[in-house]
Amino acid sequence: MSPLPLVAARACSLRHGINLSHWFSQIYWEPGYVPAHFDTYIRTADFALIRDMGFDHVRFAINCAPILASATDGKLPADYLARIQDQIHDLHDHGLAVIVDIHPEDPFKKDLAHSDAAVATFIDFWVQLAAALAGFDPESTFFEILNEPCIHNAARWNRIQNQTAAAIRRVAPHHTLIISGDEWSNINELLKLTPPDDRNLIANFHLYDPTAFTHQGAGWSPPWAQFTKGLTYPADPKFVAEFLTNVTDADARTQLAEYVEVNWNAQAYHDFLQPAVAWGREHGLCLTCNEFGVYKKFSPRASRLAWIRDVSATLSANDIGWTMWDYAGDFAVVLKENEIRIPDHGVVDALGLRNRVGV
């Protein structure tokens, strides 16, 4: 089955994107979710830089919890919605398509897993938000239902997503919705998904495999990830054998053995994507990868760049749009020079965007 021509054309607006993290979501420091942060963390100059680096879209991550906390009698605060609208207007003015991504923290998703009342609140949130954003051009504005569901129950998540999609469709009949599978949007869960009865969809997955490499040393990862700092890519059995001489953690050793066994390289990523490609063809849906990247603090730079190059190129070769994680956080495509953000030219080049940028 082929995707609807309308959706296939819109998907062309989502070929090379970047995630706007830590702006309207994932704010772990003072002052928090307030105008002072929104107005300073990412500015209009950042939109221009994103465009000039060659990206065609952004994924605008929004934490719904603080918006709901500011609601009065269930009505979302008009000033908060207006601020989101203003940012989308500005992004569009810079020639960027926008994925509106609802990106709450784990406690909110845990409530969805166990509480039908929480699900009702989430659906009502989306109805109000979609109504507020329905006036934006559907050719360049996309609605992603939920980032990385962690319902841990594929059937329940399927029901939640399908109910939410139907509710959004009542107030935003023309916008393309982005759906995903459970369990952090991984490919295996996408394959279990029964899409909503709605062809105006794009299916999304995230790609951080293997986390032994992509999340080496990350503080929020499982404890064993502290023992994979310095791991190189592509997988090299000789390197890993020597690396293992200094690794005593049993879980880390298991992960490293799997890294070598899979032999992660460009061909391995092509093979890894084929079940998703087949699933998309079966359901007549375009695919996008809305997150991929490497935590940069401990990863060898040459290996990080090689991974980004292989993954982005393999996604594109399989006609899958992508949105790298992230713009200015721990996986960033930019650097800071005298407190001014500038392109990390190595990452831009690895993404295949160098000729689009003129940097």
N, C-alpha and C positions, 0 to 999 in steps of 0.2 A: 504494500500500500504506500502511495506517495503522500507527502505532506500537502496540505492545502497550499495552492500557489500564493495566497495572501500571506500565510505564515512563513513560507519559505522566503518570500521577499523581505519580510520584516526581520527574519533571522539574519539576513545579510547586514543588518545594522549592529549585530552583536558578534562580530568576528574577532575583534581584538580589544579587550576591555581591562579595566583596573578596578579593584575594590576600594571604596572609600571607608576604611575602618576607623574606629576610635573617634568618630565625629558625632553622629547621632546614635551611636551604639558603642558598647565596650569601653565606657569611660570609667576608669578605675581610679581616678585621681580627682582632687579638687580643681575647679569648683563643681564638677559633675555636669548633670544635664540642665544647663542654664544657658541663656543667651550669650554670656561672656565667653563660654567655651565655643558655642556654635559659630560665633562671629570671628573667632581668631584661629581656630585649629586648621580649618581649610578656608581659603579665601578665593576671590575671583581670579587672582593671579595663578592659583593652583589649577583652576579649570583651563586656563590658557596653556599652562605647561603640559597638562594631560593631553590636550588636543595637539599641541605642537610635537609631542613625543610620538604621535601617530596612533593613539588610541581612538576608537570610534564610539566607545560607550563607557559608562561607569555603572558600578553596582552600588547603589545608595543604601547602605545598611542602616536600618532604623529599629531601635529597641522600642517595642510597643509598651513595655511595662511602665516607664515613667510617664508616658502619655496617658495611659489608663489611670495612673495614680493621680493625675491632675484633672481627671474628668469630674464633672459636676452632674449628679443625677444620671450618670451613664453617658453624658454627652461629652465628646472629646473637645479639649480646649481649642477655641478658634485661633488663638494666637500661635499655638504650636503648629496647627495645620497650615496656617498662613506662612509660617517660616519654612516649612517643608515645600510648600508651593513655590515660594520665592526662589529657593535653591534649585528646584527643578527647572523653573523658567530660565534661570541664569545658565544652568548646564546646557539647556537646549540652545540658548543664544550663542553658546560657544561651539555649537555643532555636534554635541554629544548626545547620543541616546541614553536613556536612564532606565535601569532595572530598579524598581522600588522593592527592596528586600527587607522583609520583616525578620529582625535579627535579635531575638531576646536572649537572655542568659538562661542557664540550665534550670533554675528553679521554676521559671515560667513554663518551660517545656515539660518538666516533671508533673506540674499541675495538669497539663493537657493529657498526660498519660493516664491519670487516675481520676480526674474530675470532669463529669459532663457539664457541670456549671462553668468550669474554666473554659471548656470548648465553646459554650454558648457566648461567653464574654469575648473570646477570640474572634468568633464569627461576626459578632456585632461590631467589634473594632474594625474588622476589614470592611464591613458594609459602610461604615461612616467614612473610613479613609478612602475607599474606592469612589464613593460619591463625591468626596472633596477633590479627587484627582481625575475624575471622569472627563473633565474638559480638556485635558492634555491630549495631544495628538497620539492616537494609538499606534502610528507608524514609528514613534520614537519613545514611547513610554510603556514599560512592561511591568506587570505585577507578579512578584515572586511570593508565593503563599507563606512559606516558612523556611528559614535557614536551618539546615541540619537538624531535622526532626530527631528527637531521641525518645520516641514513644516506646520503643522496644517491643512493639507489637504491630506487625505489618498490617494486619487486618484492621486494627483500630485506626492506625494512621491513614490507611486508605479511606476509611469512612470520614475521618475529620477533613482530609484534604478535599474529597469530593463534595462534602457538604459546604465547605468554605468556598470552593470554586463556584458552585451553584448560586450561593448568596452574592458573591461578587458580581456574577454575571447579570443579576437582576438590576444592578445600579450602573454597571460598566459593561454594556453588551458588546462592545467592539474591541476592547483591549485584549492583547495576548497574555495569557497567564503562564507562569513558569512553575512547573511541578517537580517534585523529587521523591525519592524513596526515603524510607526510615533509616535509622542508624547512621547519622551524620552524612546522609545523602550519598552513601557509597554505591558503587555500581551493582553489587550483588543485590542490594535492596531495591534498586531501580527495576531489576528484572522481575521482582515479585509484584510490582505495582499494576493495578488495574486502573488505567487513566479515567478521569471523569468523562461523561458522555458529552464531549465538547471537543471539536477538532481544532479550536483556536488556542492551541497549547504548544509550548516548547518544554521538553523534558531535560532536567538538569541533573548532573552528578558532580561530586567533588573528587579530586585526585591528589592524594598525598602519599600514595603507596610508593615505596615502603616507608613507614614512619621512622624506621631505624635510621634512614638517611635524612628525610625531610624535616624531622622534628628532633634531631640530635641535640641533646642538652636543653630542650625546652622545659621550663619549669612546670607547665600545666600537663605535660605528657606523663605516661606511666614512669615510675622510678627507674626502670631499666634504661630509659632514653638518656640518662646521665652518663651511661657507660658507652655510648656510641659517638661521643664527640670526636670529630676529626675523621669520621668515615668518609671515604671517597666514592665517587661515581664516575663512570660505570662500575658495576661490580667487578672486582678483581680478586680471584681466589687467593693469589699470593699475598696481596696486601691484607686481606681479611685474616688469613692464617697468622700473619705476623701480628696484626692488630689484636687477635684473640689472646695472645700470650699475656696481655696486660688486663684482660677482662675476666673477672671472677664471678660476676653476677650471672646466675643461671638463666634468667629470662633474657638478658641481653645476649648471651651466647646463643640461645635459641633463635632470636631475631636475626642475628648475624649469619647463622647457618642458613636460614631461609633466604636471606639476601643473596647469598652465593648460589643457593640451589635454584632460585628463579632466574638468576643471571640478569639482573635488571640492566637493560640497555635500550637503545631505540627500538630494536625489533621486539623486545619483551613488551614495551608499551603499546606497540601496534597490536600485538596479539591480545594484550590485556583489554583493549578497547572493543574487540570484535563482538563479544556478547551484547554490549550496549548498542553497537551499530545495528546488529541484527534485530534487537528488540525495537529500536526506533523504526526500522523498516517495517517490521511486523505491524506496528501500531500507527504507522503513517505520521510519525512525529519527528520534527527536527530536534537535534540534541545540542546542548551547550554544557560546558564545564565551567561552572561559576566560581570555583576556587581551585587553585593549584599554586604551589610555591614551596620555597625552602627557607626555614628559619636560618637567618644568616649569621647569628652570633658565633656559632661554633663550626659551621660547615666550611670546608676549604673552598675558597672563592672559585677556583677553576672548576671544581666539581659542581658547585652550585650553578654556575653559568652553563655547564654542559647539560645538567639535568633540565634546566629551564628551556634550553635550546631544543633538546630532544622531545620533551613533552609538548611544548607549544607547537612545534613542527608536526608532530604525529597527530595531534588533535586537528590541526588545519588540514593535513593530508586526508583525514577521514571525514572531512566536511563538518567538523564540530567546532562551533565558536567557543571562545574562551575568555575568561575574566581572571587575570592573575591576582593572587593575594600577595601583597597589598600595595597601596600607594605610598604611605609614609610610616608604616609601622615596623614590626620586627622582620618582615619579609620584603622590604620596600624596593620600589623601582626608582626612588630618589635618594639623594644624599643631602646633607646640610653643609653649606659653605658660608661662613659668616652669618649664620642664622637664616640663610636663604636656601630654599629647596632648589636643587639642580638635578638634572637627569643622572642616574647611574648609567653611564654610557655602555658599560659591559652588559648590563641587564637589558637595556633597550636593544642592543645588538643581538643578544641571545634570543629575544622575542621576535626577531626578524623585522623590527620596526626602523632600523637605522636609515634605510633609504627613504622612509616616509618623513623623516624628521629634519634632516640636514644639520645634525649636530656632530 
